[in-house]
Amino acid sequence: MKVSSKGFKSGDYLGQQHVLSADYGFGCSGGNVSPDLKWEDAPADTRSFAVTCYDPDAPTGSGFWHWVVVNIPPDVTELAVNAGDPAAGALPAGALQTRTDFGKPGYGGPCAPEGHPHRYLFTVYAVSLDKLPVTADTSAAVVGLFLNSNALAKASLMGLYRR
């Protein structure tokens, strides 16, 4: 399985449009727009897809979940720019965004503390279930448990951000 974006290549720094906006109160002033993602070569028996964005370098002891989308229909192979904005209505029918570490569903962009660059792993999962047994309020850790237990394949794209 492969994942790509028109907005950045794996290992590139993410553009300011993808950085967290000031209204979150973490000191960043980006556009908070999720990047486009496109995937291919999923297993034939894929019944749904999921997308996550995770920062393993966050100083929390457990990383930081920036975006979680599940139950993407199996015939969908891409998400458009800004699909992570719940108000945009840009997700495919049936897809569900669940709670991130910002405390609510939807994309929350990078806003690492000053210092070394952080890695933002955008991962697409090919899932063996039509729907994961989760709600919009399910934590990213619980979603991760279901994803890792039911993943047929996965592919990641890494973006960087440094303040």
RAZI-V199708 format. One record per backbone hydrogen bond with DSSP energy under -1.0 kcal/mol. CO is the residue of the C=O (numbers start at 1). NH is the residue of the N-H. If there is no record, write none. Layout:
co=CO nh=NH
co=CO nh=NH
This chain:
co=2 nh=40
co=4 nh=38
co=9 nh=12
co=12 nh=160
co=15 nh=18
co=16 nh=19
co=16 nh=31
co=17 nh=33
co=19 nh=32
co=20 nh=30
co=21 nh=24
co=22 nh=25
co=34 nh=82
co=37 nh=79
co=38 nh=4
co=40 nh=2
co=43 nh=46
co=48 nh=127
co=49 nh=72
co=50 nh=125
co=51 nh=69
co=52 nh=123
co=53 nh=66
co=53 nh=67
co=54 nh=121
co=55 nh=64
co=58 nh=60
co=64 nh=55
co=65 nh=101
co=66 nh=108
co=67 nh=53
co=68 nh=98
co=69 nh=51
co=70 nh=96
co=72 nh=49
co=73 nh=76
co=77 nh=39
co=79 nh=37
co=80 nh=83
co=82 nh=85
co=84 nh=107
co=85 nh=88
co=92 nh=95
co=96 nh=70
co=100 nh=103
co=104 nh=100
co=110 nh=20
co=118 nh=161
co=120 nh=159
co=121 nh=54
co=122 nh=157
co=123 nh=52
co=124 nh=155
co=125 nh=50
co=126 nh=152
co=126 nh=153
co=127 nh=47
co=127 nh=48
co=132 nh=134
co=135 nh=138
co=139 nh=143
co=140 nh=144
co=141 nh=145
co=142 nh=146
co=143 nh=147
co=144 nh=148
co=145 nh=149
co=146 nh=150
co=150 nh=128
co=153 nh=126
co=155 nh=124
co=157 nh=122
co=158 nh=11
co=159 nh=120
co=160 nh=14
co=161 nh=118
